[in-house]
Every structure is written in structure tokens, then in C-alpha cells.
């Protein structure tokens, strides 16, 4: 059996999340205000056992756009398992695309959005819709709970059974 994600779909649930328009308002190169609900839901996903991967076009070079985004998230109590990559995938893939079970991005087709009057009309992720959707996926991904143990009743000996018949 290979060590790919398909070989064991009960690995920790991984979520790749965009930054601008998803976690914060679109204000690149600056960092916008937090999108309502983003940090609450990211923390909820983490508490449910998910691994978070920051999946963004921001990068470091002459300016520290990526490092500043990571520091901003840390200041809001969100630490990422990976930055623009899944650290576990190196053993089975050389692809630059980060492996995740779910990708949350305001630019993704079908991602629930809401108007954002703060960002010159550019929409933002609607975490009131996305959060519960992702939590459903996290819960469905968890291994089934073992059946509850039944309490054992004491076996009666033949003499005890005979006494009960008297």
C-alpha cells in the first residue's frame, strides 16, 4: 500500500485557506480588516482537529507580504500547519499545489460570498455559510466511533437457573 492520501482517507483533515478576501478584506499590499467570522471559524476548525494551510499569492521578497500575513494571523491566535504547501506531501508528490481536503478562497467558483462595503465593493467569503459547511466535512471525515460497550451480565450457573425455577 502506498503512503498517498488516497491510501488512508482518515488522515487529519486539511484545509487550504486564502488570505485576501477570505481571512481579511482585499487591501493588498496592506492587510485589510478581518473578514467577519474568519478567525472564529478557523479556530473552530483547528479545535476540531483540522490542519490549516495558508494558501495565498502573497510572497516575500523586497517586501514581507507573506510574513506579515502570517504574523497577522498569529496575532489573531491562528497558527498554520503549512504555508503555501502541505509539509506531509513531500514523501509522495513533488507538485507545488498544496494537498488539502477543502480549499476556501473568495475566487473559487461556488464559494459563498457576501458584499463588502469596506473593500471598494470586492466581495468576501461568507463565513456564516462556509463555516458550517466545512465543519460538516470535518465531522464526516472523522473515523466512526466504536460501538458502546454493553455491560456484561453475570452468567448464571445451572444451579442458579434451577433455583430461579422453584
C-alpha positions in Angstrom: 0.0 0.0 0.0 1.3 3.4 -0.9 1.6 6.4 1.5 -0.7 8.7 -0.5 -3.7 10.5 0.9 -5.9 8.1 -1.1 -4.5 5.1 0.7 -5.7 6.4 4.1 -8.5 9.0 4.0 -8.6 9.2 7.8 -5.5 11.4 8.0 -6.1 14.7 9.7 -8.5 16.9 7.7 -6.6 19.6 5.9 -7.9 23.0 4.9 -6.2 25.3 2.5 -7.4 28.9 3.1 -6.7 32.0 1.0 -5.8 35.3 2.8 -7.0 38.4 0.9 -10.8 38.4 0.6 -11.1 35.2 2.7 -9.4 35.9 6.0 -9.1 39.7 5.6 -10.5 42.4 3.3 -8.9 42.9 -0.1 -6.3 45.7 0.6 -3.1 44.3 -0.9 -0.3 45.2 -0.4 -1.7 46.2 3.0 -3.5 43.9 5.3 -7.2 44.6 5.5 -9.6 44.2 8.4 -10.6 40.6 9.4 -13.5 39.2 7.4 -16.3 38.7 9.9 -16.2 35.2 11.3 -13.0 34.1 9.6 -10.8 33.8 12.8 -13.6 32.3 14.8 -14.2 29.6 12.3 -10.5 28.9 11.6 -10.1 28.4 15.4 -13.1 26.1 15.4 -11.7 24.0 12.6 -8.4 23.7 14.4 -10.1 22.7 17.7 -12.0 20.0 15.7 -8.6 18.6 14.7 -8.1 20.1 11.2 -4.7 21.2 9.9 -4.7 24.7 8.4 -2.6 25.6 5.4 -2.3 29.3 4.3 -2.8 29.2 0.5 -2.1 32.7 -0.8 -0.5 34.6 -3.7 1.3 36.7 -1.1 5.1 36.2 -1.1 8.2 37.6 0.4 10.9 39.4 -1.5 11.6 43.1 -1.3 8.6 43.4 0.9 7.5 40.9 3.5 3.9 40.5 2.3 3.6 36.8 3.2 5.5 37.1 6.5 3.2 40.0 7.5 0.1 37.9 6.7 1.4 35.0 8.8 2.2 37.3 11.7 -1.2 38.9 11.4 -2.9 35.5 11.7 -0.6 34.6 14.7 -1.7 37.8 16.4 -5.2 36.5 16.0 -4.3 33.1 17.5 -4.2 31.2 14.2 -1.0 29.2 13.5 -0.7 27.4 10.2 0.4 23.8 9.7 1.8 24.8 6.3 2.4 28.0 4.3 1.6 27.6 0.6 2.3 23.8 0.9 1.4 20.7 2.8 4.6 19.6 4.6 3.5 16.0 4.5 3.1 15.7 0.8 6.9 15.7 0.0 7.0 12.0 0.6 4.5 11.2 -2.2 4.4 14.2 -4.6 6.6 16.9 -5.9 3.6 19.0 -7.0 3.7 22.7 -6.0 -0.1 22.5 -5.3 -0.8 22.1 -1.6 -2.8 19.0 -0.8 -6.0 19.7 1.2 -9.4 18.2 1.6 -11.0 21.7 1.2 -9.9 24.9 -0.3 -11.5 28.1 0.9 -11.0 31.0 -1.4 -13.1 34.0 -2.4 -12.1 33.5 -6.0 -13.3 29.8 -6.1 -16.4 29.1 -8.2 -19.2 28.3 -5.8 -17.7 29.8 -2.7 -20.4 31.6 -0.8 -19.7 35.3 -0.8 -21.1 38.5 0.7 -20.8 42.1 -0.2 -18.1 44.1 1.5 -18.6 47.8 1.5 -15.2 48.3 3.1 -13.1 46.9 0.2 -14.4 49.0 -2.7 -17.2 46.5 -3.4 -15.0 43.4 -3.7 -16.9 40.6 -2.1 -15.6 38.5 0.8 -16.2 34.9 2.0 -19.4 34.5 3.8 -18.2 32.6 6.9 -21.8 32.2 8.2 -22.3 29.8 5.3 -18.8 28.4 4.8 -18.0 27.7 8.4 -20.9 25.2 9.0 -20.3 23.6 5.6 -16.7 22.9 6.4 -17.5 21.6 9.9 -19.9 19.1 8.3 -17.0 17.9 6.1 -14.6 17.7 9.1 -17.1 15.6 11.1 -17.9 13.3 8.2 -14.1 12.7 7.8 -13.6 11.6 11.4 -13.4 7.8 11.9 -16.6 6.3 13.2 -16.9 5.9 16.9 -16.6 2.4 18.2 -19.9 0.9 19.4 -20.7 1.5 23.0 -19.7 -1.4 25.2 -22.6 -3.3 26.6 -22.4 -4.2 30.3 -21.9 -7.8 30.8 -24.4 -9.6 32.9 -23.2 -12.4 35.1 -23.8 -15.8 33.7 -25.9 -18.0 35.8 -24.8 -21.4 36.7 -27.1 -24.3 36.1 -27.8 -24.4 39.9 -28.8 -20.7 40.0 -31.0 -21.2 37.0 -32.7 -24.2 38.8 -33.2 -22.1 41.9 -35.0 -19.5 39.9 -37.5 -22.1 38.7 -38.5 -23.0 42.2 
